[in-house]
Amino acid sequence: MKNLENLATEIGKDIKDIKMRFATKDEVSQKVDNSVFEKVEQLLKDENKINNSVWLWNKNMGIFNSNDWFRYKPIFANKGNKFYLLNIRGVFSYVVSKDGTRLLNKFSQSDSLVTTEYVASEDSILYITSKPNENAKLFNASLRELQNANVDFANLPNDYISLKIPKLSLEIQPEELSFVDVVKQILDEKTFKVGKAWSGNGNGTYDAGTWGTYPAVNLKAGVTYGLKNIRGVFTHYFDKSGSKILTFSTKDEIITRDFTPNVDGYILISRQTVDKPSKIFQGGLGSARNLDGLEYGTSAITPKVPFIIPDTSTTQFGLDIAGIDVTQQTTVNNLSYMSPIKKWEKSRGFIDTINVYVKQTGTYNFAIGNIDQNDLIVSPRAFQKQLNAGYNTLDVINEEREIFYGEQLFFESHDNTVYAAKGERNLIQDAQHVTSNAGYSGKVMYGTDNAIPFNYKVADESTKEKAEILKQKVDKIEPIVSSLELFKKTPMLVSPNGTKYRLIVDNSGNLSTVSSVPNKVAVFGNSILSHHWLQGMGMAASAPDKDYFSLIKSYILSKNPSASVVRGNGADWESEPSKRKEVFDSKMKQSLSADTDIVILQFGDNLNTDEKRKNLETDIPNLVSWIRAVSPRALIYWVGIYYASPDFLDRVKRICEPLDITFVDIYKYSKDAIYKSEMNKVLRLPDGSNYTITNQGVASHPGDIGHKAIADEIIKNFLF
């Protein structure tokens, strides 16, 4: 079927094997409602196949005949419905507006198999084409939801996977228990009848072909009910005598709200047939979160004590991008990452939704991270999304993509285009703007007045999530303490005067002892250890004695006043990946000696490019071996990583594990605002002058509390 689509566009020509006609109404057979997951359904059913033809969009939706291909009857989707499409023929598969006049999405520009996720941007219709033996699937769920349902992707079903899991079975009536409340879903979708709508005049109705009604549902005075997806002007509440108490709106709109009647009565609900099913939750919308399923009759019990309800508030970053494609365009060569200038200012949140406009369909990069004092993105947590040409809304809240204080979401453009200013500053990155600061390299994020085709929302971490995290941390305390105690039990000898020595062995098997209290300590690190802007102080500490180096030095001197503790020069080990041996020999080695007892390496934060990271599996062991060649008896600690992503942190930990060095994890301190510095903070430098923080990258570094936390974490791992 080579160039089949091109042939189809030549409809006016004399092509005998192509017969064009438009989709008929009786072929529209399926309707999707996955507003709640009573089931995850595989929608491409054998009985809905139409053989020897494919879908084709040519200003409106039509078909043409073709042997060995088949199409499925159209599938309706409501705005926000999520789909996972597997092995569909993308060039002949489409999403079209509900009225059939607009093409919203074409899944491929060439004849190829496509597997992707799709979220309906508006009420619409899906047209899917396939070929035999390609096992096309279309699920009314996201890939993550399928994974959470433990779907076996090696044996995907043709029907559906039920997700209806009863929360409880009761042999007594829970309503009789004084210490619990009952949560129920009490509106039965099977009772919905099409063809009429409630008039609001008693039990009167009128004919309405695209509407339907539910029978009366009795409600009790003083009980809160959550009403979900009701048509407000056509939904009414009556008392027992039949007098109308309330119509839920003065206009035709979808309403979701709590309702507590003052008198016993009944509710009459109407909705359009294309609407999502209406629901009534005894106990209110908040309590409905306790239900595993939202089908009729599901129930749960909750204690009559205050319980935590998730906070679902969101914060938007960036202006509305609607209509941006028709505004003035400016070309920026080699345009890369972009982001609204505003940063997340709470301890922890989750990326909720992403809105982005692109000119071409393709795979695009996103990243969550900080911008440092050099205006570079550091340790981005990257992910990819398939975007369609035009406007895309990505619902990613269920992917649990964390964002922490001082971080922002970046989007990497392929279009080389920014747009007419809207009165908001944004940040962009291109190949023309790079850092000139010594020891650093990379493309900087710089400000622009131009608009960018990208915004996003962040959802707050709920109180419930915080409580669950606290519980998880508490659950981990005991094994952590146990392992720490085992660590503290490193073989030690005690002399007659009470001095403790650690036992060491050389490569020949010779045993010797070294005092557990060090005489010589060398610390190497990046700007958190020392920065020339602050005359050698650790970045963002408020005074010379407040950075982590000074704090651990004070601790060591309290145990051995004659100890030597030096702040070594080694930052270029991160920034010069091709010269790491040269950096060690010329800058680090001079701070080491044969009798150095402890070496602390605080590296990783500026390993923020593929070039700097690609050889770490050999470069880190090499660094450790170079140190041991000079200082064979030294204990080595790797402190990290403040600016990192969890996967990169785990990678460095794995590299360190077999090297007989101690990894000191400080990652968590970058995720809570309490440990960071702040804009306009005045720092006292070693010469007595002041430095005011005016750079967001500097402000994102540890403040005094952060430096103390890092020092405490290091000291906790010392053997003295």
C-alpha positions in Angstrom: 0.0 0.0 0.0 2.9 2.3 -0.9 2.0 6.0 -1.0 -1.6 5.1 -0.2 -2.3 8.4 1.4 -1.0 10.3 -1.5 -3.2 8.2 -3.8 -6.2 9.0 -1.6 -5.7 12.7 -2.0 -6.0 12.3 -5.8 -9.7 11.5 -5.4 -10.7 13.4 -8.5 -8.4 11.3 -10.7 -9.3 8.1 -12.4 -8.2 5.6 -9.8 -10.5 2.5 -10.0 -9.5 0.8 -6.7 -10.3 3.8 -4.5 -13.8 4.5 -3.6 -14.3 7.5 -1.3 -17.3 8.0 1.0 -18.0 9.6 4.4 -18.6 7.9 7.7 -22.2 7.2 8.4 -23.9 7.8 11.7 -24.6 4.1 12.4 -20.8 3.4 12.4 -20.4 5.6 15.5 -21.0 2.8 18.0 -18.9 3.3 21.1 -18.8 5.9 23.9 -16.0 6.2 26.4 -16.4 7.3 30.0 -13.3 6.9 32.0 -13.9 9.8 34.3 -13.7 7.2 37.0 -12.2 3.8 36.5 -14.9 1.3 37.2 -13.0 -0.7 34.6 -10.1 -0.3 32.3 -11.4 -1.4 28.9 -9.7 -2.4 25.7 -11.8 -0.6 23.2 -10.8 -2.1 19.8 -13.3 -5.0 19.6 -13.4 -7.5 16.8 -17.1 -7.0 16.3 -16.4 -3.3 15.5 -13.9 -4.0 12.7 -14.7 -2.8 9.2 -12.5 -4.7 6.8 -10.8 -3.6 3.5 -10.9 0.1 4.2 -9.0 2.8 6.2 -9.9 6.1 7.7 -8.7 9.2 5.8 -9.0 12.9 6.8 -9.3 15.2 3.8 -10.9 18.4 5.2 -13.5 16.1 6.8 -13.5 12.4 7.8 -13.9 9.9 5.1 -12.7 6.4 4.1 -11.2 4.7 1.1 -11.1 1.0 0.2 -8.0 -1.0 0.6 -7.4 -4.7 0.7 -5.8 -6.2 3.8 -6.4 -3.2 6.0 -9.3 -2.5 8.4 -10.6 0.3 10.5 -12.6 0.4 13.8 -15.9 2.1 14.3 -15.4 5.6 15.8 -14.9 6.0 19.5 -16.2 9.0 21.4 -14.0 10.6 24.1 -14.8 13.3 26.6 -12.4 16.1 27.4 -9.7 14.8 29.8 -10.2 11.1 28.9 -6.8 9.3 28.9 -5.8 6.6 26.4 -2.9 4.3 25.8 -2.6 3.3 22.1 -0.6 0.3 21.1 0.5 -0.7 17.6 -2.0 1.5 15.7 -1.4 2.7 12.1 -0.6 6.3 12.9 -0.9 7.9 9.5 -4.5 6.7 9.2 -5.6 7.2 12.8 -7.0 10.5 13.9 -8.7 12.6 16.6 -11.5 14.8 15.3 -13.6 17.4 17.0 -17.0 16.2 18.2 -18.8 18.1 15.4 -16.5 16.5 12.8 -15.3 19.8 11.4 -11.7 20.0 12.8 -8.7 17.6 12.9 -7.3 17.7 16.4 -4.6 15.1 16.0 -3.0 12.8 13.5 -0.8 10.2 15.2 1.9 9.9 12.5 3.0 11.7 9.3 4.2 8.5 7.7 3.0 4.9 7.5 4.3 3.4 10.7 3.2 1.6 13.8 2.6 4.1 16.7 2.4 3.4 20.5 1.6 6.5 22.5 -0.5 8.0 25.2 -3.2 10.6 24.4 -5.3 12.9 26.6 -8.4 14.3 24.9 -8.1 18.1 24.8 -11.8 18.5 24.2 -14.9 16.3 23.5 -13.9 14.4 20.4 -13.9 11.3 18.3 -11.1 8.8 17.7 -10.7 7.0 14.4 -8.3 4.1 14.5 -6.9 2.1 11.5 -4.9 -1.1 11.7 -3.6 -4.1 9.7 -4.0 -7.8 10.4 -1.6 -9.5 12.9 -0.4 -6.2 14.4 -2.6 -6.7 17.5 -3.6 -3.0 17.9 -5.0 -2.1 21.3 -6.6 1.1 22.7 -7.1 1.3 26.5 -9.2 3.9 28.2 -6.4 4.5 30.7 -2.9 5.9 30.8 0.1 3.6 30.7 0.8 4.3 34.4 -2.8 3.3 35.3 -2.4 0.1 33.4 0.9 -0.6 35.2 -0.8 0.1 38.6 -3.5 -2.4 37.6 -0.7 -5.0 37.1 -1.7 -5.5 33.5 0.4 -8.3 31.9 1.7 -6.6 28.8 2.9 -9.9 27.4 -0.7 -11.1 27.3 -2.9 -8.1 26.7 -6.6 -8.8 26.8 -9.1 -8.1 24.1 -11.8 -7.2 26.6 -11.1 -5.4 29.9 -9.3 -5.6 33.3 -11.7 -5.1 36.2 -10.5 -2.6 38.8 -13.5 -3.0 41.0 -12.1 -4.0 44.4 -14.5 -4.0 47.3 -13.2 -1.9 50.2 -15.0 -4.0 52.8 -17.6 -6.5 53.5 -19.9 -5.9 56.5 -22.1 -8.4 58.3 -23.5 -5.6 60.5 -25.0 -2.2 59.5 -22.2 0.3 59.9 -24.8 3.0 60.3 -25.4 1.5 63.7 -21.9 2.2 64.9 -21.6 5.4 66.8 -17.9 6.0 66.1 -18.0 5.8 62.3 -19.5 7.5 59.3 -20.6 5.6 56.2 -19.5 6.7 52.8 -21.6 5.4 49.8 -22.1 6.1 46.1 -25.9 6.0 45.9 -26.8 6.9 42.3 -27.2 3.8 40.0 -26.1 4.4 36.4 -28.2 1.5 35.3 -31.3 3.5 36.1 -30.4 6.3 33.7 -33.1 6.6 31.0 -32.6 8.4 27.7 -35.1 10.7 26.0 -36.5 13.0 28.7 -35.4 15.7 31.1 -36.9 16.8 34.4 -38.9 20.0 34.0 -38.6 21.2 37.6 -42.4 21.3 37.9 -43.1 18.4 40.3 -42.2 15.1 38.6 -42.9 16.6 35.2 -40.6 15.8 32.2 -40.3 16.9 28.6 -39.0 15.1 25.6 -35.3 15.6 24.9 -33.5 13.1 22.6 -30.0 13.8 23.8 -30.9 14.0 27.5 -31.7 11.5 30.1 -33.0 11.2 33.7 -32.3 9.4 36.9 -35.2 8.4 39.2 -35.7 10.2 42.4 -33.1 9.6 45.1 -34.1 10.2 48.8 -31.8 12.4 50.8 -31.8 13.0 54.6 -31.7 16.3 56.3 -28.4 17.2 57.9 -26.4 14.7 55.9 -23.8 16.0 53.5 -23.9 14.6 49.9 -21.3 15.1 47.2 -23.0 15.8 43.8 -20.7 15.1 40.9 -21.3 15.9 37.2 -24.9 17.1 37.4 -26.6 19.6 35.0 -27.4 22.4 37.4 -30.4 24.0 35.8 -32.1 20.6 35.2 -31.4 19.2 38.6 -33.9 19.9 41.5 -34.4 19.1 45.2 -38.0 18.6 46.6 -39.2 18.1 50.1 -41.4 15.1 51.0 -44.5 17.0 50.1 -43.3 17.6 46.6 -42.5 21.3 47.0 -39.4 22.4 45.2 -36.7 23.6 47.6 -33.8 24.2 45.2 -32.7 24.2 41.5 -28.9 23.9 41.5 -28.1 26.5 38.9 -29.8 29.3 36.9 -28.0 28.3 33.7 -27.1 25.1 31.9 -23.7 24.1 33.4 -22.0 21.0 34.8 -21.8 21.3 38.6 -19.8 19.3 41.2 -20.5 20.4 44.8 -21.4 19.3 48.3 -25.1 19.6 49.3 -26.6 19.3 52.8 -30.4 19.5 52.7 -32.2 21.2 55.6 -35.3 18.9 55.2 -35.8 15.3 54.2 -36.6 15.1 50.5 -35.6 13.7 47.1 -33.4 14.9 44.2 -34.2 14.7 40.5 -31.1 14.7 38.2 -31.0 15.2 34.5 -27.9 15.2 32.2 -27.0 15.0 28.6 -26.2 11.6 27.2 -22.7 12.8 26.2 -21.9 13.9 29.8 -19.9 11.8 32.2 -22.2 9.8 34.6 -23.5 11.7 37.5 -22.7 10.5 41.1 -24.0 11.1 44.6 -21.6 10.4 47.5 -23.2 10.1 50.9 -20.6 11.7 53.1 -19.5 14.4 50.6 -16.9 14.8 47.9 -14.0 14.7 50.4 -15.1 11.5 51.9 -15.5 9.9 48.4 -11.7 9.6 48.3 -12.1 6.7 50.7 -13.9 4.7 48.0 -11.9 2.4 45.9 -14.5 2.4 43.1 -17.3 4.9 42.3 -19.9 2.4 41.0 -23.3 2.2 42.6 -23.3 0.7 46.1 -19.6 0.9 46.9 -19.1 1.9 50.5 -16.5 2.5 53.1 -16.5 3.5 56.8 -14.5 6.4 58.2 -13.9 7.2 61.9 -15.8 10.2 63.4 -12.6 12.0 64.2 -10.8 14.6 62.1 -9.1 13.1 59.2 -6.7 14.5 56.6 -8.0 15.5 53.2 -5.5 16.0 50.4 -4.9 19.6 49.5 -5.4 19.8 45.7 -4.5 23.4 45.2 -2.2 24.2 42.2 0.0 27.1 41.2 0.5 28.1 37.6 3.9 29.0 36.2 3.8 31.1 33.0 1.0 32.9 31.2 -1.8 31.4 29.2 -0.5 30.2 25.8 -3.9 30.2 24.0 -3.5 31.9 20.6 0.2 32.2 20.8 0.6 30.6 17.4 -0.9 33.7 15.7 1.2 36.3 17.5 4.5 37.8 16.2 7.3 35.3 16.0 11.0 35.8 16.6 13.6 33.3 15.6 16.3 32.3 18.1 19.0 30.1 16.6 19.7 26.8 18.4 16.9 27.6 21.0 17.0 24.8 23.6 15.5 24.8 27.1 13.0 27.5 28.3 11.0 28.1 31.4 8.8 30.8 33.1 11.2 32.7 35.4 9.2 32.0 38.6 10.5 29.1 40.8 8.6 26.8 43.1 8.7 28.3 46.6 7.4 25.5 48.8 9.2 22.5 50.1 7.7 19.9 47.9 5.1 19.7 45.1 4.2 17.6 42.0 4.0 18.7 38.4 0.3 18.6 37.7 -0.4 19.7 34.1 1.8 21.0 31.3 0.5 23.1 28.4 2.8 23.4 25.4 2.5 24.5 21.8 4.8 23.0 19.1 4.9 23.2 15.4 5.9 19.6 14.7 4.9 16.3 16.1 7.7 14.5 17.9 9.4 13.5 21.1 10.4 16.4 23.3 12.5 16.8 26.5 11.4 18.2 29.8 13.5 18.6 32.9 13.1 19.6 36.6 16.0 21.2 38.3 17.8 24.2 39.7 19.7 27.1 38.1 23.0 27.7 39.8 25.1 30.8 40.4 26.5 30.5 36.8 23.0 30.5 35.3 23.4 26.8 34.4 20.8 24.1 34.8 22.3 21.7 37.4 21.5 18.0 37.7 18.2 18.0 35.8 15.7 15.2 36.3 14.8 14.7 32.6 11.8 13.0 31.0 10.3 12.8 27.6 6.9 13.3 26.1 5.4 12.7 22.7 3.8 15.9 21.5 1.5 16.5 18.6 1.7 19.5 16.3 -0.4 22.2 17.8 -1.5 22.7 21.4 -0.9 19.9 23.9 -2.2 19.5 27.5 -0.3 16.9 29.5 -1.9 15.5 32.7 1.1 14.2 34.6 0.0 14.4 38.2 -0.2 10.6 38.4 3.4 10.3 37.3 4.4 11.8 40.7 7.1 14.1 39.2 8.4 15.8 42.3 9.5 19.5 42.4 11.3 21.0 45.3 12.0 24.5 46.7 13.9 26.7 44.2 13.3 24.3 41.3 11.5 24.9 38.0 10.3 22.9 35.0 12.2 23.3 31.7 11.0 22.5 28.2 13.4 21.9 25.3 12.0 23.5 22.1 12.6 22.2 18.5 11.1 25.3 16.9 13.7 28.0 17.4 10.8 30.4 18.0 9.7 32.8 20.7 6.6 35.0 20.5 5.3 38.5 21.1 5.8 39.8 24.7 2.9 39.4 27.1 4.4 41.4 30.0 6.1 38.5 31.7 9.8 37.7 31.8 10.9 34.2 30.8 14.2 32.2 30.7 15.6 30.7 27.5 18.8 28.9 26.5 20.6 28.9 23.2 24.1 28.1 21.8 25.0 31.8 21.6 24.9 32.4 25.4 27.4 30.4 27.3 29.1 30.9 30.7 32.5 32.6 30.8 33.1 31.8 34.4 36.3 29.9 35.1 35.9 26.2 35.7 32.4 26.0 34.3 31.0 25.3 30.9 27.6 25.2 29.3 24.7 27.1 27.9 23.2 29.6 30.4 19.6 30.4 31.0 19.1 34.1 30.3 16.1 36.4 30.6 13.8 37.5 27.7 10.7 39.6 27.4 9.4 37.4 24.7 6.6 34.9 25.4 7.3 31.2 25.3 4.8 28.5 24.2 4.9 26.7 27.5 3.4 26.8 31.0 2.7 24.4 33.8 0.9 23.9 37.1 2.3 22.4 40.3 0.1 20.7 42.9 0.9 21.1 46.5 2.1 18.2 48.5 -0.9 17.3 50.6 -1.0 16.9 54.4 -1.9 13.3 53.9 1.2 12.8 51.7 3.4 14.5 54.3 2.0 12.2 57.0 2.7 9.1 54.8 6.2 10.2 54.1 6.8 10.8 57.8 5.5 7.3 58.6 7.9 5.9 56.0 10.8 7.7 57.5 9.9 6.5 61.0 9.6 3.0 59.7 13.2 3.3 58.3 14.7 4.6 61.5 15.4 1.3 63.2 17.4 -0.4 60.3 19.3 2.9 59.7 20.3 3.0 63.4 21.2 -0.6 63.3 23.5 -0.2 60.2 25.0 2.9 61.7 25.9 1.0 64.9 27.5 -1.8 62.8 29.5 0.9 61.0 30.6 2.3 64.3 31.9 -1.1 65.2 34.8 -0.9 62.6 37.6 -2.9 64.2 39.1 -0.8 66.9 41.9 -1.3 69.5 42.2 0.6 72.7 45.6 1.4 74.2 46.3 1.3 78.0 45.8 5.0 78.2 42.4 4.8 76.5 43.3 6.0 73.1 41.3 4.4 70.3 43.0 3.1 67.1 41.5 1.7 63.9 43.0 -1.4 62.5 44.2 -1.3 58.8 45.9 -3.7 56.5 48.0 -3.0 53.4 48.1 -4.9 50.1 50.8 -7.3 51.5 48.6 -8.3 54.4 50.6 -6.3 57.0 48.5 -5.0 59.9 49.0 -1.6 61.5 47.0 0.9 63.5 46.0 4.5 63.0 44.5 6.7 65.7 40.8 7.1 65.1 41.2 10.8 65.9 42.8 12.2 62.8 45.9 14.4 62.6 45.6 15.4 59.0 42.4 16.0 57.0 41.9 17.3 53.5 38.6 18.4 52.1 37.9 18.8 48.3 34.7 20.1 46.8 32.9 22.6 44.7 31.2 26.0 45.5 29.4 24.5 48.5 32.9 24.0 50.0 34.5 27.2 48.7 33.9 30.0 46.2 36.1 32.9 45.1 33.1 35.3 45.1 33.0 34.8 48.9 36.7 34.9 49.5 36.9 31.1 49.9 33.9 30.7 52.1 31.3 27.9 51.4 28.6 29.3 49.1 25.8 31.1 50.9 26.9 30.5 54.4 26.4 33.8 56.4 29.9 34.0 57.9 33.3 32.2 57.7 32.5 30.0 60.7 29.1 28.9 59.4 30.0 26.8 56.4 30.2 23.0 56.7 34.0 23.0 56.4 34.5 25.3 59.4 32.0 23.3 61.4 33.7 19.9 60.8 37.1 21.5 61.3 35.9 22.8 64.7 34.6 19.3 65.6 38.0 17.7 64.7 40.0 20.3 66.6 37.8 19.7 69.6 39.1 16.1 69.6 42.6 16.9 68.5 43.6 20.6 68.8 46.8 20.0 66.9 45.1 18.5 63.8 45.6 20.0 60.4 42.4 20.4 58.4 42.8 22.0 55.0 40.3 23.2 52.3 41.8 21.8 49.2 41.5 23.0 45.6 39.7 20.4 43.4 36.6 21.9 41.8 38.0 21.5 38.3 37.8 17.7 38.7 34.0 18.2 38.0 34.3 20.8 35.2 37.3 19.4 33.3 36.4 15.8 32.5 39.2 15.4 30.0 41.9 16.7 32.4 41.0 14.9 35.7 44.4 13.3 36.2 46.0 16.7 35.4 43.7 18.4 38.0 44.6 15.8 40.6 48.3 16.1 40.0 48.4 19.9 39.9 45.7 21.0 42.4 44.7 18.1 44.7 47.9 16.1 45.3 49.6 19.1 47.1 47.1 18.9 49.9 47.8 15.2 50.5 50.6 13.3 52.2 51.5 9.8 53.3 50.1 10.5 56.8 46.8 12.0 55.7 44.1 10.3 57.8 40.9 11.5 56.2 40.0 12.7 52.7 36.6 14.2 52.1 35.3 14.6 48.5 32.2 16.7 48.0 31.6 16.3 44.3 28.7 15.7 41.9 26.7 18.9 41.8 28.4 20.2 38.7 28.5 16.9 36.9 25.5 18.3 34.9 26.2 17.3 31.3 26.6 14.0 29.5 30.2 14.9 28.8 31.0 15.3 32.5 29.2 12.2 33.4 30.0 9.7 30.7 33.2 8.2 32.3 32.4 8.3 36.0 32.4 4.5 36.3 36.2 4.7 35.7 37.0 8.3 36.7 35.7 8.0 40.3 37.6 4.7 41.0 40.7 6.4 39.4 40.4 9.4 41.7 40.2 7.1 44.7 43.2 5.1 43.6 45.2 8.2 43.0 44.4 9.4 46.6 45.3 6.0 48.0 48.6 6.0 46.2 49.6 9.2 48.0 47.7 8.6 51.3 47.4 4.9 51.7 46.0 5.0 55.3 43.3 7.6 54.6 39.6 7.0 55.2 37.8 8.5 52.2 34.3 10.0 52.4 32.2 11.0 49.3 29.7 13.7 50.3 26.8 14.2 47.9 24.9 15.2 46.1 23.1 18.4 46.8 22.1 19.3 43.3 21.1 15.9 41.8 18.4 13.7 40.5 17.6 10.5 42.4 18.8 8.3 39.5 22.2 10.1 39.3 22.6 10.0 43.0 22.0 6.2 42.9 24.5 5.9 40.1 27.3 7.6 42.1 26.4 5.5 45.2 26.7 2.3 43.1 30.1 3.4 41.8 31.3 4.2 45.4 30.0 1.1 47.0 32.8 -1.4 46.0 35.6 1.2 46.6 35.6 0.9 50.4 34.7 4.5 50.8 31.9 6.0 52.9 29.1 7.8 51.0 27.5 10.6 53.0 24.1 11.4 51.5 23.1 15.1 51.7 20.6 15.0 48.8 17.6 15.5 51.1 18.8 18.9 52.3 18.3 20.4 48.8 14.6 19.6 48.9 13.5 21.6 51.8 13.5 25.4 51.9 14.6 25.5 55.5 18.1 24.3 54.5 18.6 26.9 51.7 19.7 30.5 51.8 17.5 33.4 50.4 17.6 36.4 48.2 18.9 39.6 49.8 20.6 37.7 52.6 23.7 39.6 53.8 26.8 37.5 54.2 29.9 38.5 56.3 33.1 37.7 54.4 36.5 36.7 55.9 37.9 40.3 55.4 34.9 41.8 57.3 33.1 43.1 54.2 29.6 42.2 53.2 28.1 40.3 50.3 24.4 40.6 49.5 22.8 37.6 47.7 21.1 38.9 44.5 21.5 35.8 42.4 18.9 33.0 42.6 21.5 30.4 41.9 23.5 31.5 45.0 20.3 31.7 47.1 19.6 28.0 46.2 22.8 26.9 48.0 22.7 25.8 51.6 22.2 28.5 54.2 23.5 28.2 57.7 21.0 25.5 58.6 21.9 23.6 55.5 25.6 23.9 56.1 25.1 22.7 59.7 23.0 19.7 58.5 25.7 18.7 56.0 28.4 19.0 58.7 26.3 16.9 61.1 25.8 14.3 58.4 29.6 14.0 57.9 30.4 14.0 61.6 27.8 11.3 62.1 30.0 9.0 59.9 33.3 9.8 61.7 34.7 7.1 63.9 35.6 9.4 66.8 
